Amino acid sequence: MDTESHSTKPSGMAKSTKVIVLTTVMFTFISYWRAAAVVIGDLGSTAYYIGGIAEQFIGTIAPYFILAVMLFSYAVRSVYIEAVGMFTRGGVYRVVKSALGEWFAKISVSALVFDYVLTGPISAVSGGQYLTGLLNDTAKLAGYDIVLDRNFFAMIVATVIVIYFWWENVKGIEESSDKALKIFIITSIMAALVIVWGVVTVYMKNEPFLTHLPKFTLTLTDESYGWLKDMEWIKSITIFSVIIAFGHSLLALSGEETLAQVYREVEYPKLKNFKKAAMIIFVFSMIVTPGVSFLGIMLIPDAVRPLYIDNLIGGIAMFLIGPVWLRLVIQAFVVIVGVLILSGAVNTSIIGANGVLNRVAEDKVLTDWFRKPHKRFGTTYRMLNMIAFMQILTIILSRGDIILLAEAYAFGVIWSLTFNAFSMVVLRFKDKRPREWRVPLNLKIGGKEIPFGLGSIFMILLFVAIANLFTKPIATVSGLVFTATFFILFTISGYINKHKIMKEKQISEDEFHSDENMKVLEHFNLDDESQITPEAIESELPDRVMVAVRDPNNLDHLKKIINETDTEKTDIIVMIARVFTDKINTDVRKELKSDELHLFSEVVNVAEKIGKPVIPIVIPTNNAFFSIMNVAHSLNVREVVIGLSAKYKPEIQLQQLALIWGTVHSDENTHIRVRIITENIEHSIDL
């Protein structure tokens, strides 16, 4: 194996230096449109069933409460915007652990996993039922006496949908987000067509438009009150009934937590793009979800509407103005788009669950076995396998009962939101770090800042969560059982993993919980190449900048380069020089050493927080300076950037690099710039 150990022949080594290339899925970033599309895949899908479900519990006033939930959704979203500014890998688990500790974090994330596990089956089965209904209606119109069993066929379709998006996520979030964006576009077209056409239809009627609006009368049934149905004093207090009704409509908020899970994948400028995604989600959900619910009541007669409880948009299509054949075509279009967006919700659930479980695994609650990256795609495929298995099992056990699944699903939605909001309130007092963005309405009283806006959001969520505990028996029982089960699994797994690590490293429990041992270390796929070429390291852009790193606590120069570089035009190559300490034994090990793993994990964190990709490589060598310039020549980089050496002054570093540059290239027309970036000053030379 050729290395740079023969320093007397530097000119012959440019073609034979060994290079180890690191790959990980982290280095894929998506636009704010794609991020919004992933979340809308879940939020938008609820428009197909939330109106019908809410009406069953609170009557024809449901559209007003759904509208209120959608207005409130932006307040909830603002909590996530503040949270992700503090934690790039945020979400309920990271936020709750920082605020309340490990036990509460495990409880909250257990409820959240329940949320994601149910999202896929609800949406997939619902999509399967719409498709089955369309096939049966088509066969009937064509004169065929064929009726597919709706539940059984829906289960088959749902299983296929889960398997399809499982494989898309194994290939990577960029692949799956592309599908989500296409679904988002076609859903927007369908929604615009149906809503505009529906409004025109109402205007064309003889009665004034406003007379068709649902009556603003709250009517709750015994089923709406759940375990509180025999408590007459609760029924007599209006505010309690309002909170209960709001809770029965809160399912429209499903998908919010996925915002935090996709944040790490959002491209630069990260927080700005994230806020754009949040606004797109808000506008879409504000128009589509309440719009469908209102039109469902305004267009579909009361006697017929129960037939469209699970497919309000399809029902709206059948009562639009126009010939019957055209309405049938629109209904078919609505159903097909419905299958697409409901399938997209499955994708959202898999992305979200995978993100949550990765946060748990990073904290050593799950063993590293779960985080092993896919050999080809770099994704955590074992977690994806587990998620898909649980969703398929749920589809089979549910037997297609959408109402049952939706009721159970509400538990995870409300409690994950409540834990997240409360933790952010606690962190306002516990963590005084500056925020990139904060939830508005912060009042200063007696020199202390009171997060009134954040606290108000938490209190609303808490009241609704408590109300749901007593008014949704199915959700409470199933949610508590599932949450307790996962909490026990996380606790046992964490205990086993902790003692395994303590034994391997021969450390005490206090040392295990130290900052050093709790640092999140990335997992990388490694490819070794015999020559350093752009093709070998998969550098496709003609313009390249190389940054040499050696100290995980000194990456300011890397941050500066990532921030100032347009990675659409320039590849950033991050290099570690693996200097041989044994001059005789120069065998190159493919695996990373512990210090290299720590260093590149910090590189991942820096690139991820900013939202731009880098290409990490390791170069075995016996001379770090020579290796830097040799690789720069081999890769034809425009610029080499290094940090300040603790051993040499900047002038000495530049002199040595300049001398070496003269030995590794013979073309006087080839130029390169060398920069040494420190905290306060920059040194550079053009060679």
N, C-alpha and C positions, 0 to 999 in steps of 0.2 A: 504494500500500500504506500503510495507516494504521499509525502508530507513535506513541510518546509524545514525539516531538520537539517538539510544540507545547505546551510546558509552561504556556502562558498559559491553556489551556482544559482543565484537568484533569478537570472534571466530565463532559466529553463523550467522554473516552477510555475509560471503563470498559467501553464496549460495542464498542470497535474495536481493542483491543490485540491484536497478533499473538502467537500462542503456538506453540511447537514442542514436540510431545509425543514422548518417546522410549519405545520399547518393546523389550523383550528377553525371551527365554524364561526368563532367570534368575529373574524375579519370580514364578514359579510354585513353590509349596512343597507338599509332600505329607506326610500323617500317617505316624506310625511303623508303623501297620498296612499302609499302602500300600507303604512302603519294604520292610517284611518280605515282603510279597506278591511284590514284584518279584524279590527274591533267592530266595525259595522256589520261584518259577517254574522256576529252574534246579536248586537243591538237591533239591527235592521230586521233580522229574522223574527223577532218577537211581534212585529207588526202583523204577522200572519195568524197569531193566536191570542195575543194579550187582550185584545178588545173583547173577544168572546169569553175568555176565562174571567176577566174582571166583571163583565156584565152578569155572569152567573152568580157572583157573590154580592155585588153592590147595585145591580140594576142598571137602568139606562143612563144614570149619571156617570157611568164609567169613563166616557171620553174626557170629561172635565178633570177627573183625577189622574188619568193617564197624561193629560196635558200638564198638570201640576208636577207629576213625577219627572217629565221631560225637562221642565224648567229647573227643577231641583237638581237634575243630573249635571248641570254645568257647575253647580256649587260643589257637588261630589267630585267632579273632575278637577276642580281647582285644588282640592286636597292632594290629589295625585300629582299635579303639576309641582306643588311645593315639595312633595316627598321625593320625586325622582331627581330634583335638583340637589338633594342631600345624598341620595343613594342611587348611583347609576344602576346597580342591580337591586332595585327597590322591591316594591310589592309588600303585601301584608307581612310576610315572614320577617324580612329584614327590618322593617319599620317597627313592628311590635317587639321584636327582640331587643332592639336598641332602646326602646322606651320602657318596656315592662318585664323583660327578661325571657329566658329560654322556655319556661313552662307555658306562659301565655302565648308565646310565638308558636309553639307546637299545637296548642289548641286552635288558634286562629287559622293556621295553615291546614290543619286537618279539616276544618269546616270549608276552607277554600277548595281543597282537593275534591271534596264532596260536590261542590258547585261545578267544577270543571268536568268531573266524571259524568255528571248528569246532563250537562249542556249538550254533549255530543249525542247521546241517545234520544233526548227530547227532540232535537232538531232533525236528526236523521230519520227517526220513526215518523215524525210529522211530514217530512218531505216524501217519505215512502208512501204515506197514506194519500197525499195529494196526487202523486203519480198514479197510484192504483185507481183512484177515483176517475182520473182523466182517461185511463185505459178502458175502464168499464163503460164510461159514457161514450167514448169513441166507438167501442164495439157495439153498443146499443144503437147508436145512430146509424152505424153501417149495416145493421140488421143481423148481427151475430148474437146468438144466445150464449154469451160467455160472461161469467161474473167471477172475477178473481176474489179470493178471500182477502179482504182489505188488511186485516191485522197481520196475517201470515206473510203476504206479499210485501207489506211494509217492513216487516222484520228482515226479510231477505235483502231488500233495497238498502235499508239502513246499515246492515252489516257490510255490504259492498262499499257504501259511502265512507264508512269508518276506515276500512282497509285501504281505500284509495288515498285518503288524506294522511293516513299513517305513513304510507310510502312517500308521499310528497314531502312530509316533514323529515323523514329519514334523509332525503336528498338535500334538505336545507331550507331555512325560512325564506330565502330569496325566491326559491322555486315556488313555495306554497303561497307567499305574498303576491306573486304574479297572478296566480289563479284567483286570489281574493280580490285583486284590483279589477280583473275582468268581470267578476261576479258583481262587484260594486257598480261598475259602469252600466251593465245591463239592467240591474235592479233600479238604478236611478232613472233610466229611461222608462221602465215599466211603471214606476211610482208616479212620475210626472204625467204620463199618459192617462193613468187611471184617475188620479186626483183631479187633474184639470178637466177631464171628461166628466167626472162625477159632479164637480161644482157646476159645470155648464148644464148638466142634466137637472140639477136641483133648481137652477135659475129658470129653466124652461118650463117648470111646472106652473100651474095657475096661482098657487098660494105664494105669498112673499117668502123670500129665502129664509129669514130668521125664524119663521114659524115651524120650519122643519128641524130646527136644532133640538137636541134631546132636552127633556125637562130637567130642571135643576132641583131634583128631588132625590134625597138619599133614602133608599129602602134596603135595609139589611135583613137577611133571613136568619133563622137559627143556625144554618150552616155557616153563615158569615161570622157569627160570634164564636163558633167552635165550642171549647170547654166553658165559655162564659155565657152560654145561651140561657141559663136559668137565673142569671144575676140581673134582675130587672133594674136595679139602681144604676148599673153601668149603661144599660140601654137608654136611660133617661138623661144621661149627660152627653150633650151633643159633641163636645170635643173628643170624647172617647170614641164615638162612632166615626168621626172624621179620621182619626188616627187609624182605626181598624180598616176603614175603606182605603186609605192611603197605602196601608200595608198590603192589601189585596191587589193593588195596582203596581207595587214596587218591582214585580218581576220584569217590568219594562227596562229596569236598570241592569239587567244581566249583561255581562261582557265588560263592565267597567274595569275590573281588576286586570284584564288583559292589557290595558293601557300601560300599566307598570311593567308587565312582563316583556312588552315589545320595545320599551324605551331604550334598552341597551343596544338594540339593533338599528335605531334611528340614526340617520346620517347627519353630518355636520351642516349647519350649526344646530346642535342637538336640542337644547331646550326651546329654541325659537321654532324649530320644525315640529317639536312635540306639541307646542301650543297651537300651531296651525292645524295639526291633526285633530286636536281636541275640538277646535272650532268647526272643522268639517263634520266631525261626528255629531256635534250639537245641532248644526243646521239640518243635517240629514234626518236625524231622529226627531227633531222638533216638527218637521213637516210631515214625514211619512207615518210615524207611529200614531200620533193623535189624529192625523188626517184620515187614516184608514178607519179608526174607531168611530169618528164622527160620521163619516160617509156611510159606514155600515148601518148605523141607526137611521140616518136621514134618507137612505135609499131603499133599504131592504125592509119590507113590511114586518111588523112584530110577529105575525103568525108564521112567517117563513124563515125568519132569521135564525131560529135554533138549528136549522139544517146546515147553516154556514158558520157555526160556532168555531170550528177549527180551520175555517178558510174564508174569512171575511172579505178578503180582496177578490176571491173568486165569486162570492155572492154579489159584491158591488158590480163586478163586470156583467153579471146577468141582468142587472137592473139599470144599466146605462141606456141612454137614448140611442136608438139606431135599430137596424134590422136584426132579426134573431141570429142569422148566420154570422153577422159581424160580432155580435156579443159572444157567440160560441168561440169564435177565433180569439177574441180578447181573453176569454176565460182560459183557453188552452195556453195562451202566452203567459198569463198570470201564474198558472200552475207550474209551467216549465221554469219560469224565473223563480218561483217559490222553492222548487226543488233545488235550484242552484244556490240561492242565498241560505237556505236551511242547511245545505251541504257545507257552505262556507262557515256556518256556525260550528260545525264539527271541526273544521280546520282551526278555528279560533280556540276551541276548547283544548285541542291537542297542544297547540302552541303555548297556551296559558298554563296547562298542567305541567308541561315539560319545563317551563321556566320556573314554576314554583318548586318543583322537585329538585331542580338544579340548585336553587338557593339553599334548600335543606341539605343537600349532599355537600355543598361547599362548606357548610358549618359542621361537617363531619358527623351529622346525624345519620346519614346513609353512608354505606361503605363506598370506597372509590370504584368498586366493581360496577356500580350503576352509572358512573360518569365516563366510563371508557368510551372514547370516540370511535365512530364508525371508520373502518379502515379506508374507505374510499371518500366518504362525504364529510367526515369529521364531526358528525352529530352524535348526541347522546342517545344512541339507538335503543339501548336496553331500557331506558326510561320510557321511550316512545312505545316500545313493545308492551310494557306493563300497562300503560295508559290505554292503548288500543284494546288489550285483553279485557280490562275492567269495563270498558264501554260496550264491547260486544256482549259480554256476560250480562250487563244491565239491560241491553236491548232484548236479549232472550228471556230474561226473568220478568221484564215488564209486560210482555205480551201486547205491546202497543197501546197501553193506557196512558195517553198524553196528559190527561188531567191529573192522574196520580203522580206522574213524573214531575209535572210543573209544580204541584203543591210541595213535593219533597225538595225540589230545586230551590224554592224560595228561602229555605233555611241558610244555605251556604251564602247566598247573595247578600242578605241583610247583615249577617253576623261578621262576614269578612269586611264589609264596608264600615261597620260600627267599630270593630277593633282597630282598623286603620285610622279612622278619624280620631278616636280617643288617644291613640299613640302619638299622633301628630300634635295634639294639644299638649301632652306630657313633654314632648321634645322641645316645645317652645320654651319651657322652663328648665329642662334638663340639659339641652344641647344649645349653647349660645352661638354656635358657628353662624356666620353670615349666610343667608339664603339667597340663591339666585333669583327666587321669586317667592312671594308669600301670599297666602290667602288674605284678601282685603278685610277691612273693618277691624283695625287694631287700635284700641283705645289706650291712651296713657293716663293713668290715675295714680297720683302720688309718686310719680317717678317710675312707676312700673307699667309695663305694656301688657294689656289684657287682650288676648286673641279672641275678640268677640265674634268675629265672623266664623272662625274655625270652631269655636265652642258651640255656636248655634247649630252648625251643620251636625256636629256630634250629638247634640241633644235631640235633634229631630230623628236621627238614625236610631238612637237608643230607645226612644219612646216607641218607634215603629217596631223595632226588634223585639221589645218586651211584649207588645201587643200581638205580634205574630206567634210568639211562644204559646199563647193561650188560645189563639183563634185559628191556628193551622195545626191541628193534631197530627196529621200525616207528616208534615214537614218537621215538626218537633221530635216525634218519635224516631223517624228514620234518620233525621239529621244528627240527633244526639248519639244514636247507635253507631252510625258511620264515623262521626267525629271521635267518639271514644275509642273505636277500633283502630283508627289511624293514629290517634294519640299514643295508644299502647304500643303499636308497631314502631312508631318513631322513637319512643322512649327505650324500648328493648334494643332496637337497632343501634341507637346512639350509645347505649351502655356497652354493647358488644364492641362497637367500633372504637370507643374511647379506651377500653382496656386492651384491645389489640394494639393500638398505637402506643399506649404507655409501655406495653411489654416489648414491642419492637424497638422503641427509642430509649427504653430503660429510664423513663422519667416518672415523676410523681404526678398526682392529680392536679396540684397547683401549677406545675410546669406545663401540663397539658392545656390548661385554660389560659396560659400566658398568651400575650399578643403574638409572640413569635410562632407558637404552635397552632394558633387559630387563624393564621393568615391563609387566605384562599389561594391555592396553587392550581394553575390551569393544567389541563391534560392536553398533550400535543400528539399528533401523528408525526412520525419522523421518516424522512426519505433521505438516503445518502446518495451523493453523486460524485463521480470521479473527476469531474471538471466543473469549473465555475463559469457558467454561461447564463445569459438571460433566460434561455429556454429551460435550463436546469432548475432555476428558482421560480419559474413561471412568472417572470416579469415581462409583460406584454407591451408596456408603454415605452416609447423610444427615449423619453427623458427620465433620468433616474437621479435620486439623491440617496446617499448612504450615511447612516448615523451609527457610529460605534458606541456601544454602551458596555459598562463593566460594573457599575454600582447601582443597585436597586433604589438607593436613597439619593441618587444624583442623576435624575433624568430630566432636569430642566431644559437641557439642550434638545432632547427629543420632543418635549412638549412644544417648544418654540417652533421646531421644524414642522411638526404635524399641523400646528395651527396656521402656519403661513403657506403651506403647500396645497395646491389644488391637485388632489389625488385623481381627478378625472384626466389630468394631463401628465402627471408625474408619479412614478412609483417611489415609495419610501422603503428603502432596504435597511433593516435594523440588524446589526452584526455584533456577535460576541466572538472575541478571539480566545479560543481555548488554548492557553499556553501550557505546553508540556513541562511538568516539573521533573520528570524523569527523562533525561536526554537520551537514554539508551532504549527504553521501552516507549515507542511512539505509535503503538497500535491505537487506532481511532475507534472508540466505543460509540455505537449508534445512539444509545440512550443518553439522556441528559443527566448531568450531575446535579446534586441538590441545589448548589448555588446558582447554576444555570437555570434550573427550573424556577427558582425564586425570582431571578432577574427577569426572565421572560414573562412570568406571571405579572410582574409590575408593568412590563411593556404593554401587555394585553390591557391592563386596567387603564393606562394612560390613553391608549388608542381608542378604547371603548368609550371612555368618558367624553372624549372629544368627538368621536363618531367618524373616524377616517381609518382606512385599512393600511396595514404595513406588511412587509414581507420579512419575516425573521429567519436568520441563518446563523449557523455556528461554524467557525473556521478553525480547525486544529492547526496549531503553529508553535514554533519555538521563539518567535519574535513578533510581538503584537503590532508594532509600528509597520514592520515590513508587510505583515498580513493585510493590514488596512489598505495600504496603497496598492498592493498586488491585486486584491479583490476589486478595488476601485477601477483599476486598469482593465481587468478581465470583464467587468460588467459595463465598462464605458459610462461611468457615472459622471454627472456634471459637477457634483459637489460632494465633498466629504466633510462631515460634521462630527466633532468630538467634544467631550466635556473637559473641564480643567483637571489636570493630573495632580495628585497629591505629592508626586515625586519630582516632576519637572515644571519649570516655569513655562508660560505660554511661548516665549520666544524660542526656547530650546526645543519644545515640541514641534513648532513650525519648521525649524531648521532640520531636524531629523526627518520629518515627513517629506520635506523638499528634496533632501539628498536621496532618499529612497525612491521617490518618484522618478528621478533621473536614471535609476538602475532598472526599473521594471517596464519602461516603455522606450521605444526608439523613434517614434513618430513625433517630430517637433511641432507638427500641426495639431497634436492632441493637447488640449488644455483642461485644467481642472482647478477648482477653487477649494481651498481648505479653510474651514472655520472652526475656531475654538470659542464656544459659547459658555460664558459664566453668568452668574446671577446679575452682575452689574455692568459688565463690559464684554465686548466681543473682539476677538483678534482674528484676522484673516490674511490669506496670501493667495495670489493667483499664480499658478504654475503652468 
